[in-house]
Amino acid sequence: MPADLSEPIERFRARYADWASRPMRSSPHLSIKGGAGLSVDPACLDLLRKITAGTPPFTAQLGDLAVFPGEGRVLHLQVDSPGWTRLHRTLVDTISQRTGAQMHPLEIAGWIPHVTVLRLTPEALEQREQIDAAARQTGLPLNTSFTVKSLRMERLDTVADRWTPIHTFALTAPP
């Protein structure tokens, strides 16, 4: 995500850390795929380069705040993006076919594009109106869009307990 959209999310996270069930382990980002079938093996990296070279940059439209149905503890910005959907399907289908990796059921049929803001405490769930008001006051990037120009692979640094980038792949196909 562009810095001008990530920074307000980081400020919100810092200001309202008491609403979080745990500190966030990653910078604000638009998730597209879980780790199944991914590795730093040269063959996997080459496959990702081919997929991203065949993918044009696309627009992601951020929407309102929401929580996932059922679990309801992940406060996130909704995202609408046909380009995201196409790339997600390509990644899941191609990596599954090439590696034989078992994909998470949500990756196959229900991965919802989103940008996580906070993982809420049970107490914070009862304060949704206050949270929504704070989000607007803090300047969270609601109802705005940005262009996705790259795909970033990250790895969990177990010492720092934080996700860190290890590879970036540019989306280079013409629109």
For each residue, the residues with C-beta under 8 A, 3 or more apart:
1: 5 6 27 28 29 30 115 146
2: 5 6 146
3: 6 7
4: 7 141
5: 1 2 8 9 28 62 141 144 146
6: 1 2 3 9 10 27 28
7: 3 4 10 11
8: 5 11 12 138 139 140 141
9: 5 6 12 13 28 115 117 140 141
10: 6 7 13 14 27 28
11: 7 8 14 15 138 139
12: 8 9 15 16 117 118 134 135 138 140
13: 9 10 16 17 20 24 117 118
14: 10 11 17
15: 11 12 134 138
16: 12 13 19 20 118 131 134 138
17: 13 14 20 23
18: 121
19: 16 118 120 121 124 127 131
20: 13 16 17 23 24 118 119 120 121 124
21: 73 119 120 121
22: 119
23: 17 20
24: 13 20 116 118 119
25: 156 161 162 163
26: 29 116 154 162 163
27: 1 6 10 163
28: 1 5 6 9 10 115 116 117
29: 1 26 115 152
30: 1 60 79 81 84 113 114 115 148
31: 111 113 114 116
32: 84 87 88 91 113 151
33: 38 88 91 92 95 107 111
34: 103 104 106 107
35: 38
36: 95 96 101 102 103 104 107
37: 44 95 96 98 99 100 101 103
38: 33 35 44 48 95 153
39: 44
40: 44 45 166 167
41: 44 45
42: 45 46
43: 46 47
44: 37 38 39 40 41 47 48 95 99
45: 40 41 42 48 49 167
46: 42 43 49 50
47: 43 44 50 51 94 95 98
48: 38 44 45 51 52 151 153 167 169
49: 45 46 52 53 169
50: 46 47 53 54
51: 47 48 54 55 87 90 91 94 169
52: 48 49 55 150 151 169 170 171 172
53: 49 50 172 173
54: 50 51 173
55: 51 52 58 83 86 87 90 171 172 173
56: 83 171 172 173 174 175
57: 83 147 148 149 171 175
58: 55 81 82 83 84 86 87 147 148 171
59: 81 83 145 146 147 148
60: 30 79 80 81 83 84 113 145 146 147 148
61: 79 80 81 143 144 145
62: 5 77 78 79 115 141 142 143 144 145 146
63: 66 77 78 79 80 142 143
64: 77 78 142 143
65: 75 76 77 78 117 131 132 135 140 142
66: 63 75 76 77 78 114
67: 71 72 73 74 75 76 120 125 128
68: 71 72 73 74 76 112
69: 72
70:
71: 67 68 74
72: 67 68 69 125
73: 21 67 68 119 120 122 125
74: 67 68 71 114 116 118 119 120
75: 65 66 67 116 117 118 119 120 131
76: 65 66 67 68 114 115 116 117
77: 62 63 64 65 66 114 115 117 140 141 142
78: 62 63 64 65 66 113 114
79: 30 60 61 62 63 84 113 114 115
80: 60 61 63 113
81: 30 58 59 60 61 84 85 113 148
82: 58 85 86
83: 55 56 57 58 59 60 86 87 148
84: 30 32 58 60 79 81 87 88 113 148
85: 81 82 88 89 113
86: 55 58 82 83 89 90
87: 32 51 55 58 83 84 90 91 151 171
88: 32 33 84 85 91 92 107 111 113
89: 85 86 92 93
90: 51 55 86 87 93 94
91: 32 33 51 87 88 94 95
92: 33 88 89 95 96 103 107 108
93: 89 90 96 97
94: 47 51 90 91 97 98
95: 33 36 37 38 44 47 91 92 98 99 101 103
96: 36 37 92 93 99 100 101 103
97: 93 94 100
98: 37 47 94 95
99: 37 44 95 96
100: 37 96 97
101: 36 37 95 96
102: 36
103: 34 36 37 92 95 96 107 108
104: 34 36 107 108
105: 108 109 110
106: 34 109 110 111
107: 33 34 36 88 92 103 104 111
108: 92 103 104 105
109: 105 106
110: 105 106
111: 31 33 88 106 107
112: 68
113: 30 31 32 60 78 79 80 81 84 85 88
114: 30 31 66 74 76 77 78 79
115: 1 9 28 29 30 62 76 77 79
116: 24 26 28 31 74 75 76 119
117: 9 12 13 28 65 75 76 77 135 140
118: 12 13 16 19 20 24 74 75 124
119: 20 21 22 24 73 74 75 116
120: 19 20 21 67 73 74 75 124 125 131
121: 18 19 20 21 124 125
122: 73 125 126
123: 126 127
124: 19 20 118 120 121 127 131
125: 67 72 73 120 121 122 128
126: 122 123
127: 19 123 124 130 131
128: 67 125 131 132
129: 132 133
130: 127 133 134
131: 16 19 65 75 120 124 127 128 134 135
132: 65 128 129 135 136
133: 129 130 136 137
134: 12 15 16 130 131 137 138
135: 12 65 117 131 132 138 140 142
136: 132 133 139 140 142
137: 133 134
138: 8 11 12 15 16 134 135
139: 8 11 136
140: 8 9 12 65 77 117 135 136
141: 4 5 8 9 62 77 144
142: 62 63 64 65 77 135 136
143: 61 62 63 64
144: 5 61 62 141
145: 59 60 61 62
146: 1 2 5 59 60 62
147: 57 58 59 60
148: 30 57 58 59 60 81 83 84 171
149: 57 170 171
150: 52 168 169 170 171
151: 32 48 52 87 168 169 171
152: 29 165 167 168 169
153: 38 48 165 166 167 168 169
154: 26 163 164 165 166
155: 163 164 166
156: 25 161 162 163 164
157: 160 161 162 163 164
158: 161
159:
160: 157 164
161: 25 156 157 158
162: 25 26 156 157
163: 25 26 27 154 155 156 157
164: 154 155 156 157 160
165: 152 153 154 168
166: 40 153 154 155
167: 40 45 48 152 153
168: 150 151 152 153 165
169: 48 49 51 52 150 151 152 153
170: 52 149 150
171: 52 55 56 57 58 87 148 149 150 151
172: 52 53 55 56
173: 53 54 55 56
174: 56
175: 56 57
